[in-house]
Amino acid sequence: MRVAVASDHAGFELKQTLLAAIREAGHETIDLGTHSTESVDYPDFAKAVGLAVREGRADRGVLLCGSGVGASVAVNKIPGIRGGLCHDSYSAHQGVEHDNMNVLVLGARIIGVELAKELVRDFLKANFTGEERHCRRLAKVQALEHEKW
């Protein structure tokens, strides 16, 4: 699986660790930045991950910022992206299984390294079930992207 990974400055150090862990698990990574702890704006990196997934350059994405909230809000503005802010294993795999989540968002200042590795592992191992009820609900979510508000 190709995994696009990005963070703002707050998530830079954890991103480096997760890139290595994802590669060790046998996946290909695409590092979309940032490349230092110098202050940057999280929406730029949310956009980079979201577009990589939307355009098919990556199968899934992992996105980090300080709390995870801003990056989650930003990445979900991109049509076709279903990003979930997860700080527990159940949400990380269930978000894929039931909601076809394609971007995992983590709060680098909220969780520790080992939990982050576990969440990424569970996210990448999970598959959408395709059950009728989940497909029906997902279709309703996708329809929201096309609403004329």
C-alpha positions in Angstrom: 0.0 0.0 0.0 1.2 3.5 -0.8 0.8 5.8 2.2 1.0 9.6 2.0 2.3 11.1 5.3 2.5 14.7 6.3 2.5 17.0 9.3 2.9 20.5 10.4 5.8 21.5 12.7 4.1 20.1 15.8 3.9 16.6 14.3 7.3 16.6 12.5 9.2 14.4 15.0 6.4 11.8 15.3 6.0 11.9 11.5 9.6 10.8 11.2 9.0 7.9 13.5 5.8 6.8 11.8 7.4 7.0 8.3 10.0 4.4 9.5 7.3 2.2 11.1 5.1 2.2 8.0 8.1 1.2 5.8 9.0 -1.5 8.3 5.5 -2.9 8.0 6.1 -3.3 4.2 4.3 -0.2 2.9 5.6 2.4 0.5 5.6 5.9 2.0 5.3 9.3 0.3 6.7 12.0 2.6 4.8 15.2 1.9 6.5 17.4 4.6 7.0 19.3 6.6 10.8 18.7 6.8 11.7 20.5 10.0 10.2 21.9 13.2 10.1 25.4 11.7 6.5 26.8 12.1 4.2 26.1 9.1 0.5 26.1 8.4 -1.3 22.7 8.8 -3.9 23.3 6.0 -1.0 23.2 3.5 -0.1 19.7 4.6 -3.7 18.5 4.9 -4.2 19.6 1.3 -1.1 17.7 0.2 -2.2 14.4 1.8 -5.8 14.8 0.7 -4.9 15.4 -2.9 -2.4 12.6 -2.9 -5.2 10.2 -1.8 -7.9 11.8 -4.0 -5.7 11.7 -7.1 -4.6 8.1 -6.5 -1.0 8.8 -5.8 -1.5 7.2 -2.4 -4.0 4.6 -1.2 -4.3 6.1 2.2 -3.0 9.1 4.2 -1.6 9.8 7.7 -1.7 13.4 8.8 -0.5 15.0 12.0 -0.7 18.3 13.7 -0.6 19.3 17.4 -4.1 18.3 18.4 -5.2 16.7 15.2 -8.3 18.9 15.1 -7.2 21.6 12.6 -5.7 19.0 10.2 -8.9 16.9 10.5 -11.1 19.9 9.7 -8.9 20.9 6.8 -8.5 17.5 5.1 -12.2 16.9 5.2 -12.8 19.9 3.0 -11.4 17.9 0.1 -14.2 16.0 -1.8 -13.6 12.2 -1.6 -11.6 12.4 1.6 -12.8 10.8 4.7 -10.4 11.8 7.5 -10.8 10.7 11.0 -9.1 12.0 14.1 -8.4 8.9 16.2 -6.7 8.5 19.5 -7.8 4.9 20.2 -7.3 1.7 18.3 -11.0 0.9 17.9 -11.7 4.1 16.0 -8.6 3.7 13.8 -9.8 0.4 12.4 -13.6 0.8 12.7 -13.3 4.1 10.8 -12.0 2.1 7.8 -14.3 -0.9 8.3 -17.6 1.1 8.6 -16.9 4.5 7.1 -14.2 3.8 4.5 -11.9 6.3 6.2 -8.9 7.0 3.9 -6.9 9.5 6.0 -5.9 8.9 9.7 -5.4 12.1 11.6 -3.4 12.1 14.8 -2.7 14.7 17.4 1.1 14.6 17.9 0.8 16.5 21.2 -2.0 14.3 22.5 -0.7 10.7 22.0 2.6 9.0 22.6 4.8 7.3 20.0 3.8 3.7 20.8 0.1 4.5 20.6 0.6 6.4 17.3 2.4 3.3 15.8 -0.5 1.1 17.0 -3.1 3.4 15.5 -1.3 3.5 12.1 -0.9 -0.2 12.1 -4.6 -0.8 12.9 -5.7 1.8 10.3 -3.5 0.2 7.5 -4.6 -3.3 8.3 -8.3 -2.5 8.2 -10.5 -2.9 5.2 -14.0 -1.5 4.4 -16.5 -4.2 5.0 -18.8 -3.2 2.1 -21.9 -4.3 4.1 -25.1 -2.8 2.8 -25.7 -0.6 5.8 -22.3 0.9 5.6 -22.5 1.4 1.8 -25.9 3.1 2.3 -24.5 5.5 5.0 -21.4 6.2 3.0 -23.5 7.1 0.0 -25.3 9.6 2.1 -22.0 11.1 3.3 -20.8 11.4 -0.3 -24.0 13.1 -1.3 -23.3 15.8 1.2 -20.3 16.8 -0.9 -22.5 17.6 -3.8 -25.3 19.5 -1.9 -25.9 23.1 -2.9 -26.0 24.8 0.4 
